[in-house]
Amino acid sequence: MLAGRGRSRPPDGHPGSLGLCVLEAVLAPRVGTTTTTAAVERYRALRSEALADPDADGADALLAVLEELGDEGWSARVGTRHRAWPAPTAPLKATATRLAARALVGAGVRTTTDLLRLLDAALEPVVLGPVLLEPVAEEPAGSPPTAGGWHRLRRAWTAVPGQGSGSSWHWLHQLAGSRRVVPDLAARRLVARALGPPLRSVDGSAAAAALEGAAAALGVPARELDHAAWRAAARSGRAPLQPLPAP
């Protein structure tokens, strides 16, 4: 899988702007790079006209713009007329972007730092069992209250129209500059394939921890292995990411 590392380079993303990350993560699927980049640039121009710095916009700033313009106005001035899934009755991607931004803001996640801290909290308590499949049921006393926040926010994000596969949720983390392995189906599938157990028995957080250990042993960034696993899952011909059961 790492033989094609150059082809699986993680995106540069928008590590200073969760707003831009949300815009791109929701719009990109089934739309393409050129169209998505053009929308990002239109948003930058709109925010610059308002004397704001789009590359520092949080999810709250994006949400404010979306609510001010409305879904139709956003589609005309910034986004596109693409829909959340390929059906004429499906909601506009503008609607999905607004609801995704609202889910983040409602959870108190406004910046990329907020998002990545939640991911760290979701992965930190994992103590790997002897076969790297199931986390030991052990959590330190006084663990941070955000330990389950990432999973709750994932469920809120994947409840947004068109985001149920979890693909855009994974992409959001890549765009935000995550250096961790996202504990999704791509990680679980790779560990199951390597070690042989049924996929259903592989815990997401334990799989992510195992892949981070493998990346360290190989001397490659965990972020790069995470992206390569995601691309490999996408090329398998199956949906690369699916909602995970509640932890």
Legacy VTK file of the C-alpha trace (Angstrom):
# vtk DataFile Version 3.0
C-alpha trace
ASCII
DATASET POLYDATA
POINTS 247 float
0.000 0.000 0.000
2.856 2.409 0.762
4.575 1.640 -2.518
2.376 4.334 -4.051
2.996 6.859 -1.316
3.382 9.721 -3.766
-0.103 9.070 -5.122
-1.584 8.953 -1.630
-0.206 12.196 -0.307
-2.585 13.707 2.257
-4.131 17.058 1.325
-2.553 20.338 2.376
-5.982 21.286 3.657
-6.835 24.326 5.759
-5.250 23.789 9.191
-6.097 27.329 10.281
-9.728 27.357 9.183
-12.316 24.794 10.219
-14.809 26.784 8.166
-12.931 26.068 4.936
-12.488 22.439 5.987
-16.253 22.013 6.384
-16.954 23.726 3.062
-14.546 21.456 1.186
-15.345 18.224 3.054
-19.070 18.433 2.291
-18.812 19.803 -1.246
-15.991 17.630 -2.636
-17.619 14.156 -2.849
-18.919 13.508 -6.380
-18.120 17.104 -7.363
-14.402 17.109 -8.167
-11.337 19.127 -7.293
-11.705 21.949 -9.822
-15.277 22.794 -8.837
-14.518 22.506 -5.131
-11.424 24.719 -5.379
-13.443 27.350 -7.257
-16.057 27.385 -4.476
-13.357 27.744 -1.824
-11.916 30.712 -3.719
-15.351 32.338 -4.019
-15.771 31.994 -0.267
-12.348 33.541 0.292
-13.290 36.479 -1.950
-16.615 36.968 -0.166
-14.962 36.995 3.256
-12.177 39.286 2.098
-14.804 41.761 0.884
-16.161 41.724 4.442
-12.637 42.505 5.729
-12.443 39.065 7.358
-9.665 36.491 7.089
-11.174 33.383 5.480
-8.114 31.313 6.334
-8.829 31.878 10.027
-12.602 31.325 9.856
-14.001 28.880 12.347
-17.120 26.779 11.904
-19.095 29.554 13.587
-18.006 32.119 10.982
-18.952 29.753 8.164
-22.325 29.088 9.790
-23.000 32.822 10.107
-22.346 33.333 6.378
-24.522 30.366 5.431
-27.403 31.599 7.575
-27.085 35.142 6.255
-27.136 34.049 2.597
-29.607 31.181 2.948
-29.171 27.919 1.081
-30.213 29.359 -2.296
-28.066 32.452 -1.867
-25.074 30.342 -0.824
-25.524 28.106 -3.866
-25.628 31.122 -6.164
-22.746 33.128 -4.659
-20.362 30.544 -3.213
-21.305 26.916 -3.685
-22.968 24.993 -6.471
-26.338 23.467 -7.269
-25.029 19.990 -6.463
-27.198 17.943 -4.163
-26.338 15.857 -1.130
-26.880 12.698 -3.187
-27.676 12.177 -6.867
-31.447 12.645 -6.860
-33.478 15.680 -7.938
-35.330 15.726 -4.615
-32.187 15.512 -2.446
-31.250 18.549 -0.336
-28.695 20.959 -1.738
-25.127 20.566 -0.563
-25.583 24.082 0.805
-28.124 22.646 3.240
-25.762 19.836 4.207
-22.901 22.311 4.713
-25.053 24.486 6.967
-26.222 21.526 9.056
-22.688 20.138 9.341
-21.378 23.512 10.515
-24.259 23.775 12.974
-23.441 20.319 14.386
-19.856 21.407 15.050
-20.806 24.728 16.607
-23.488 23.055 18.716
-20.798 20.764 20.116
-18.524 23.703 20.928
-16.139 22.826 18.076
-15.242 26.012 16.254
-11.595 25.573 15.277
-9.389 22.850 13.857
-7.674 22.728 17.254
-11.021 21.956 18.904
-11.682 19.135 16.436
-8.245 17.547 16.718
-8.311 17.714 20.511
-11.523 15.698 20.414
-9.853 13.126 18.185
-6.895 12.915 20.569
-9.305 12.387 23.466
-11.085 9.617 21.562
-7.820 7.762 20.937
-5.882 8.491 24.119
-7.649 6.075 26.514
-7.012 3.072 24.256
-4.786 0.411 25.838
-4.197 -2.331 23.297
-4.961 -5.922 24.176
-2.568 -8.719 23.280
-3.872 -9.153 19.732
-4.387 -5.448 18.967
-8.097 -5.910 18.386
-9.993 -4.782 21.445
-9.144 -1.953 23.836
-8.765 -3.001 27.441
-11.770 -1.704 29.408
-9.698 0.718 31.417
-10.062 4.473 31.733
-8.051 6.619 34.104
-9.869 8.344 36.929
-10.733 11.934 36.132
-10.639 11.355 32.378
-11.530 14.454 30.349
-15.228 15.054 29.744
-14.538 15.231 26.005
-13.445 11.588 25.821
-16.728 10.595 24.159
-17.234 13.938 22.445
-15.638 12.839 19.189
-18.002 9.880 18.855
-21.057 12.016 19.641
-19.975 14.598 17.108
-19.330 11.904 14.513
-22.887 10.671 14.973
-24.211 14.238 14.585
-22.133 14.782 11.430
-23.162 11.501 9.819
-26.819 12.333 10.524
-26.496 15.302 8.135
-28.069 14.580 4.704
-25.572 12.886 2.409
-22.885 12.400 5.072
-23.988 9.014 6.384
-21.089 7.072 4.855
-18.624 8.940 7.072
-16.369 9.727 4.104
-16.630 13.499 4.538
-16.075 13.112 8.293
-12.744 11.434 7.610
-11.862 14.039 4.988
-12.659 16.834 7.447
-9.885 15.565 9.734
-7.408 15.279 6.880
-8.171 18.854 5.777
-7.821 20.051 9.377
-4.273 18.691 9.478
-4.794 15.625 11.672
-1.598 13.705 12.382
-3.519 10.754 13.844
-5.250 7.737 12.330
-9.000 8.291 12.215
-10.764 5.321 13.888
-13.127 4.519 11.034
-13.887 1.565 8.775
-10.750 2.094 6.676
-8.553 1.510 9.742
-10.658 -1.418 10.934
-10.645 -3.047 7.507
-6.875 -2.791 7.132
-6.225 -4.320 10.554
-8.777 -7.079 9.909
-7.125 -7.870 6.592
-3.659 -7.943 8.161
-4.533 -10.005 11.246
-7.405 -12.117 9.973
-10.278 -11.600 12.453
-13.846 -10.808 11.355
-14.212 -7.113 10.621
-17.055 -6.814 13.116
-14.725 -7.791 15.972
-12.163 -5.053 15.256
-12.578 -1.944 17.403
-12.011 1.351 15.597
-9.883 3.045 18.244
-7.750 -0.067 18.751
-7.279 -0.386 14.993
-6.185 3.253 14.801
-3.702 2.716 17.627
-2.335 -0.386 15.903
-1.839 1.517 12.642
-0.106 4.376 14.442
2.262 1.809 15.966
2.868 0.312 12.521
3.579 3.749 11.068
6.145 4.412 13.794
7.813 1.059 13.081
7.909 1.818 9.356
9.220 5.322 9.925
6.344 7.020 8.103
3.919 9.650 9.420
0.722 8.193 10.848
-1.178 10.785 8.792
0.265 9.291 5.614
-0.607 5.714 6.556
-4.111 6.855 7.512
-4.608 8.454 4.118
-3.194 5.447 2.278
-5.567 3.130 4.170
-8.494 5.368 3.279
-7.515 5.436 -0.395
-7.069 1.655 -0.419
-10.553 1.218 1.041
-11.977 3.568 -1.592
-10.297 1.595 -4.389
-11.721 -1.669 -3.047
-15.002 -0.876 -4.788
-16.924 -0.654 -1.527
-17.973 2.393 0.459
-14.712 3.333 2.213
-16.294 4.519 5.427
-19.489 3.639 7.242
-21.029 4.891 10.466
-19.558 3.011 13.399
-21.632 1.677 16.279
-21.781 3.910 19.322
-18.840 3.245 21.670
LINES 1 248
247 0 1 2 3 4 5 6 7 8 9 10 11 12 13 14 15 16 17 18 19 20 21 22 23 24 25 26 27 28 29 30 31 32 33 34 35 36 37 38 39 40 41 42 43 44 45 46 47 48 49 50 51 52 53 54 55 56 57 58 59 60 61 62 63 64 65 66 67 68 69 70 71 72 73 74 75 76 77 78 79 80 81 82 83 84 85 86 87 88 89 90 91 92 93 94 95 96 97 98 99 100 101 102 103 104 105 106 107 108 109 110 111 112 113 114 115 116 117 118 119 120 121 122 123 124 125 126 127 128 129 130 131 132 133 134 135 136 137 138 139 140 141 142 143 144 145 146 147 148 149 150 151 152 153 154 155 156 157 158 159 160 161 162 163 164 165 166 167 168 169 170 171 172 173 174 175 176 177 178 179 180 181 182 183 184 185 186 187 188 189 190 191 192 193 194 195 196 197 198 199 200 201 202 203 204 205 206 207 208 209 210 211 212 213 214 215 216 217 218 219 220 221 222 223 224 225 226 227 228 229 230 231 232 233 234 235 236 237 238 239 240 241 242 243 244 245 246
